[in-house]
Amino acid sequence: MDLSTAGILLLDGVTNGAVYGLLALATVLVFAVTRVIFIPQGEFVAYGALTLALLQLGRTPGTVWLLLALAAIAAVLDLADGVRRGLPPAQLLRGLLRTLLLPALVAAVTVWAAPQKFPLLVQSALALAIVTLLGPLVYRLAYQRLADASVLVLLIVSVGVHFALTGLGLVFFGAEGFRNPPFWDARFAAGPLMLSGQTVIIFAAALALIVGLYVFFERTLRGKALRATAVNRLGARLMGISTSSAGQLSFGLAAFMGALSGLLIGPTTTIFYDSGFLIGLKGFVAAIFGGLASYPAAALGALLVGTLESFSSFYASAFKEVIVFTLIIPVLLWRSFQHGHGDEEE
């Protein structure tokens, strides 16, 4: 291997690592706030890319009907909870509107806009809106009532949600794969390297989102509420912070980051209904570098995962997935020896 080949592989690895970094940050965020190891994070990636692909074809994506169905079920559950608690009718109505209004509005706009074949940016915004709204609804229906359960129970629920979303993806999008058009069809030469406009978009979007998350957590009240919930759920609840709202917000952010990742990698690879699992799993491997707690370590782990995958595909393409996922073993061993284990009875 010469230096030019190594540079090309390194650029490809860092590009993929930027996407894995977004997924790793989403995984750490969800686990820190809700203690959920969110295996279906990759499904948001596939849903984002494939929703945009169907909009490109002028068809209404099935995720619209999933959004409406989940919103209706959540509204019925909220209504039943409100009636059981004896809430006044006006408050019940406000709760129903809060649950149904935005999903119904996004669904109506999408059904109208899909045959119009609007520009790519408009379709991307619709795809982001649809998938982002799925996140809080998934938390409301699958996790909210189990918020105080053990991590193992929440993990089992995540496995069930993963299989459900994957099966629905097959129904909505079919077994064929899709590749979306790039957001910026340009080429830039940097010595032996050829930098595409889509790669620049990936780096810019990842950097902008990381900076945006930093500002959100440091400067906004909702961001500080999420941080408080991540540090101490009971303490946050005693201070008047709704842990249920914090969980829904964290899932909404995770869904947004997953959908954005799908839009970013959609032009670089063919996405199938089940492609999200492996992509999300690589983000999870990166999150393990930070112990599911450190955002900077997770981001660095994502760059390492992307680089290792790129060089593995050059030297042993048939085993690149095995090599990447084997990386998690020494990391877990290192963390185990570093932190040690106390007596279980203690």
Wavefront OBJ file of the C-alpha trace (Angstrom):
o trace
v 0.000 0.000 0.000
v 1.363 3.429 -0.964
v 0.661 6.751 0.738
v -1.997 7.796 -1.784
v -3.990 4.615 -1.191
v -3.619 5.022 2.556
v -4.845 8.611 2.288
v -7.906 7.560 0.307
v -8.728 4.842 2.828
v -8.204 7.239 5.737
v -10.509 9.834 4.177
v -13.164 7.193 3.586
v -12.804 5.944 7.159
v -13.065 9.405 8.691
v -16.130 10.128 6.549
v -17.872 6.976 7.765
v -16.619 7.692 11.273
v -18.362 11.077 11.244
v -21.680 9.321 10.621
v -20.957 6.648 13.221
v -20.107 9.469 15.606
v -23.604 10.896 15.316
v -25.088 7.491 16.081
v -22.683 6.995 18.995
v -23.681 10.365 20.474
v -27.348 9.433 20.118
v -26.752 6.076 21.820
v -24.903 7.717 24.728
v -27.607 10.376 25.084
v -30.461 7.871 25.223
v -28.652 5.604 27.683
v -27.605 8.479 29.941
v -31.140 9.865 30.205
v -33.264 6.695 30.122
v -30.829 3.776 30.786
v -32.055 2.248 27.505
v -29.470 0.527 25.301
v -31.281 1.576 22.162
v -30.611 -1.161 19.620
v -33.160 0.218 17.072
v -31.095 3.399 16.608
v -30.048 2.059 13.201
v -33.674 1.710 12.120
v -34.004 5.490 12.245
v -31.073 5.618 9.804
v -32.791 3.297 7.346
v -36.163 4.997 7.813
v -34.658 8.411 7.094
v -32.888 7.324 3.911
v -35.755 5.200 2.581
v -38.429 7.786 3.418
v -36.494 10.275 1.300
v -36.114 7.673 -1.456
v -39.885 7.181 -1.718
v -40.466 10.935 -1.705
v -37.992 11.129 -4.595
v -40.205 8.677 -6.465
v -43.305 10.777 -5.764
v -44.811 8.168 -3.410
v -46.142 8.645 0.089
v -43.811 6.729 2.454
v -45.299 4.176 4.821
v -43.624 5.936 7.749
v -46.384 8.546 7.499
v -49.030 5.945 8.352
v -46.815 4.549 11.112
v -46.517 8.046 12.564
v -50.292 8.525 12.540
v -50.926 5.084 14.045
v -48.438 5.589 16.887
v -49.794 9.081 17.585
v -53.367 7.738 17.740
v -52.387 4.941 20.136
v -50.447 7.380 22.322
v -53.432 9.746 22.370
v -55.759 6.953 23.490
v -53.358 5.965 26.273
v -52.971 9.585 27.387
v -56.750 10.000 27.409
v -57.220 6.859 29.490
v -54.544 8.010 31.961
v -56.134 11.437 32.211
v -59.612 10.032 32.829
v -58.242 7.684 35.476
v -56.541 10.623 37.237
v -59.715 12.726 37.038
v -58.328 15.530 34.881
v -60.795 18.185 33.661
v -62.030 17.949 30.042
v -60.120 21.069 28.963
v -56.831 19.570 30.128
v -57.653 16.272 28.429
v -58.319 18.133 25.178
v -55.028 20.004 25.426
v -53.210 16.721 25.963
v -54.855 15.182 22.887
v -53.971 18.185 20.742
v -50.372 18.112 21.995
v -50.066 14.451 20.989
v -51.935 14.514 17.685
v -51.564 17.971 16.172
v -47.943 17.936 14.976
v -47.939 14.344 13.625
v -51.224 14.990 11.805
v -49.877 18.234 10.335
v -46.624 16.627 9.147
v -48.552 13.661 7.700
v -50.983 15.929 5.830
v -48.169 18.033 4.367
v -46.273 14.893 3.303
v -49.301 13.302 1.608
v -49.861 16.548 -0.294
v -46.203 17.174 -1.120
v -45.145 13.651 -2.133
v -46.661 13.707 -5.673
v -45.387 17.257 -6.244
v -41.729 16.127 -6.253
v -40.375 19.192 -4.525
v -36.603 19.918 -4.442
v -34.307 17.594 -2.541
v -33.915 19.884 0.472
v -37.689 20.137 0.964
v -38.091 16.369 0.726
v -35.197 15.908 3.162
v -36.879 18.254 5.647
v -40.094 16.222 5.399
v -38.212 12.946 5.911
v -36.436 14.406 8.952
v -39.721 15.652 10.414
v -41.464 12.284 9.997
v -38.689 10.168 11.513
v -37.916 12.656 14.306
v -41.534 12.580 15.484
v -41.398 8.786 15.616
v -38.768 8.921 18.367
v -40.878 10.347 21.228
v -43.802 8.119 20.259
v -41.609 5.001 20.394
v -40.509 6.009 23.891
v -44.074 6.763 24.971
v -45.447 3.423 23.832
v -42.540 1.044 24.479
v -40.482 2.455 27.353
v -42.286 5.097 29.388
v -44.222 2.705 31.603
v -41.023 0.691 32.145
v -38.855 3.693 33.001
v -37.944 2.279 36.421
v -37.304 -1.271 35.203
v -33.846 -2.820 35.148
v -31.426 -2.238 32.286
v -31.848 -5.887 31.239
v -35.629 -5.508 30.887
v -35.177 -2.330 28.862
v -32.637 -4.127 26.663
v -35.124 -6.938 25.988
v -37.737 -4.344 25.032
v -35.198 -2.741 22.677
v -34.691 -6.067 20.924
v -38.456 -6.369 20.433
v -38.724 -2.797 19.109
v -35.845 -3.504 16.713
v -37.575 -6.549 15.214
v -40.880 -4.678 14.975
v -39.353 -1.677 13.182
v -37.337 -3.923 10.850
v -40.447 -5.908 9.896
v -42.418 -2.721 9.320
v -39.549 -1.431 7.183
v -39.915 -4.445 4.904
v -43.652 -3.726 4.608
v -43.169 -0.010 3.934
v -40.164 -0.056 1.597
v -39.937 -3.563 0.168
v -36.851 -5.726 -0.166
v -35.131 -3.643 -2.857
v -32.510 -1.095 -1.937
v -32.370 2.617 -2.740
v -29.589 5.124 -3.227
v -30.432 8.820 -2.947
v -28.926 11.647 -5.004
v -26.104 13.650 -3.377
v -26.843 17.025 -1.809
v -23.810 18.570 -3.507
v -22.520 17.002 -6.705
v -19.022 18.488 -6.799
v -15.436 17.225 -6.819
v -12.382 18.774 -5.194
v -8.814 17.632 -5.728
v -6.452 17.673 -2.721
v -3.229 16.137 -3.986
v -3.883 12.441 -4.645
v -7.219 12.654 -2.824
v -10.506 13.389 -4.543
v -12.968 14.994 -2.137
v -16.653 14.851 -3.099
v -19.192 17.492 -2.234
v -21.195 14.890 -0.287
v -18.163 14.249 1.924
v -17.929 17.961 2.677
v -21.642 17.966 3.538
v -21.139 15.019 5.908
v -18.284 16.741 7.756
v -20.144 20.057 7.920
v -23.393 18.487 9.143
v -21.631 16.384 11.784
v -19.659 19.379 13.070
v -22.731 21.625 13.088
v -24.769 19.048 14.987
v -22.034 18.493 17.592
v -21.752 22.246 18.167
v -25.534 22.529 18.282
v -25.767 19.789 20.895
v -23.100 21.504 22.996
v -25.005 24.788 22.907
v -28.281 22.971 23.634
v -26.931 21.200 26.717
v -24.985 24.205 28.032
v -27.278 27.134 27.239
v -30.900 25.978 27.168
v -33.239 25.042 29.980
v -34.354 21.826 28.304
v -30.760 20.791 27.714
v -29.899 21.348 31.357
v -32.998 19.362 32.344
v -31.723 16.458 30.228
v -28.319 16.682 31.888
v -29.936 16.693 35.325
v -32.019 13.638 34.442
v -28.904 11.858 33.190
v -27.041 12.578 36.431
v -29.841 11.686 38.872
v -33.347 10.735 37.768
v -34.825 10.866 41.259
v -33.179 14.179 42.063
v -34.408 15.661 38.777
v -37.936 14.474 39.537
v -37.792 16.072 42.994
v -36.718 19.350 41.375
v -39.840 19.337 39.202
v -38.280 17.964 36.005
v -40.527 15.541 34.143
v -38.416 12.459 33.485
v -41.046 11.252 30.997
v -40.672 14.448 28.958
v -36.885 14.127 29.226
v -37.084 10.581 27.887
v -39.271 11.621 24.977
v -36.957 14.519 24.164
v -33.882 12.283 24.222
v -35.577 9.815 21.883
v -36.601 12.679 19.621
v -33.000 13.886 19.412
v -31.815 10.325 18.787
v -34.370 9.884 15.996
v -33.282 13.201 14.445
v -29.612 12.200 14.527
v -30.435 8.771 13.113
v -32.547 10.198 10.293
v -29.889 12.805 9.508
v -27.263 10.055 9.359
v -29.467 8.169 6.911
v -29.787 11.229 4.690
v -26.018 11.757 4.779
v -25.004 8.209 3.862
v -27.916 7.561 1.487
v -25.993 8.960 -1.515
v -22.828 6.975 -0.702
v -24.253 3.469 -0.340
v -27.390 1.500 -1.139
v -29.733 1.340 1.833
v -32.075 -1.600 2.387
v -34.844 -1.952 4.947
v -32.524 -3.892 7.280
v -29.305 -1.947 6.622
v -29.759 0.142 9.733
v -28.927 -2.653 12.152
v -25.259 -3.015 11.168
v -24.832 0.747 10.848
v -26.349 1.351 14.267
v -24.284 -1.466 15.753
v -21.088 0.260 14.632
v -22.303 3.396 16.366
v -22.890 1.287 19.473
v -19.336 -0.090 19.298
v -18.097 3.509 19.173
v -20.289 4.419 22.167
v -18.713 1.578 24.162
v -15.385 3.431 23.935
v -16.941 6.083 26.145
v -18.526 3.569 28.476
v -21.945 4.784 27.259
v -21.239 7.934 29.266
v -18.559 10.068 27.564
v -19.466 12.005 24.413
v -15.874 12.898 23.389
v -14.678 9.300 23.864
v -17.631 8.046 21.824
v -16.780 10.479 19.009
v -13.131 9.369 18.991
v -14.254 5.747 19.059
v -16.434 6.403 16.011
v -13.454 7.738 14.055
v -11.463 4.653 15.043
v -14.300 2.340 13.988
v -14.663 4.087 10.629
v -10.919 3.995 9.960
v -10.601 0.346 10.971
v -13.535 -0.567 8.734
v -12.007 1.248 5.784
v -8.591 -0.409 6.060
v -10.185 -3.792 6.803
v -12.216 -3.578 3.602
v -8.943 -3.084 1.704
v -6.989 -5.928 3.303
v -9.784 -8.423 4.102
v -13.114 -7.213 2.760
v -14.872 -10.497 3.558
v -14.027 -10.101 7.251
v -14.344 -6.354 7.741
v -17.507 -6.632 9.874
v -15.892 -9.328 12.027
v -12.807 -7.180 12.545
v -14.834 -4.106 13.500
v -17.085 -5.914 15.971
v -14.171 -7.858 17.476
v -12.763 -4.482 18.485
v -15.353 -4.320 21.261
v -13.763 -7.250 23.144
v -10.459 -5.590 24.159
v -12.341 -2.385 24.996
v -14.685 -4.236 27.348
v -11.773 -6.118 28.909
v -9.871 -2.888 29.446
v -12.864 -1.232 31.077
v -13.478 -4.297 33.217
v -9.892 -4.313 34.540
v -9.920 -0.539 34.951
v -13.046 -0.325 37.082
v -12.946 -3.739 38.727
v -15.944 -5.435 40.309
v -17.362 -5.115 43.779
v -19.028 -7.856 45.693
v -22.540 -8.250 44.318
v -23.998 -8.383 47.804
v -22.483 -4.997 48.615
l 1 2 3 4 5 6 7 8 9 10 11 12 13 14 15 16 17 18 19 20 21 22 23 24 25 26 27 28 29 30 31 32 33 34 35 36 37 38 39 40 41 42 43 44 45 46 47 48 49 50 51 52 53 54 55 56 57 58 59 60 61 62 63 64 65 66 67 68 69 70 71 72 73 74 75 76 77 78 79 80 81 82 83 84 85 86 87 88 89 90 91 92 93 94 95 96 97 98 99 100 101 102 103 104 105 106 107 108 109 110 111 112 113 114 115 116 117 118 119 120 121 122 123 124 125 126 127 128 129 130 131 132 133 134 135 136 137 138 139 140 141 142 143 144 145 146 147 148 149 150 151 152 153 154 155 156 157 158 159 160 161 162 163 164 165 166 167 168 169 170 171 172 173 174 175 176 177 178 179 180 181 182 183 184 185 186 187 188 189 190 191 192 193 194 195 196 197 198 199 200 201 202 203 204 205 206 207 208 209 210 211 212 213 214 215 216 217 218 219 220 221 222 223 224 225 226 227 228 229 230 231 232 233 234 235 236 237 238 239 240 241 242 243 244 245 246 247 248 249 250 251 252 253 254 255 256 257 258 259 260 261 262 263 264 265 266 267 268 269 270 271 272 273 274 275 276 277 278 279 280 281 282 283 284 285 286 287 288 289 290 291 292 293 294 295 296 297 298 299 300 301 302 303 304 305 306 307 308 309 310 311 312 313 314 315 316 317 318 319 320 321 322 323 324 325 326 327 328 329 330 331 332 333 334 335 336 337 338 339 340 341 342 343 344 345 346
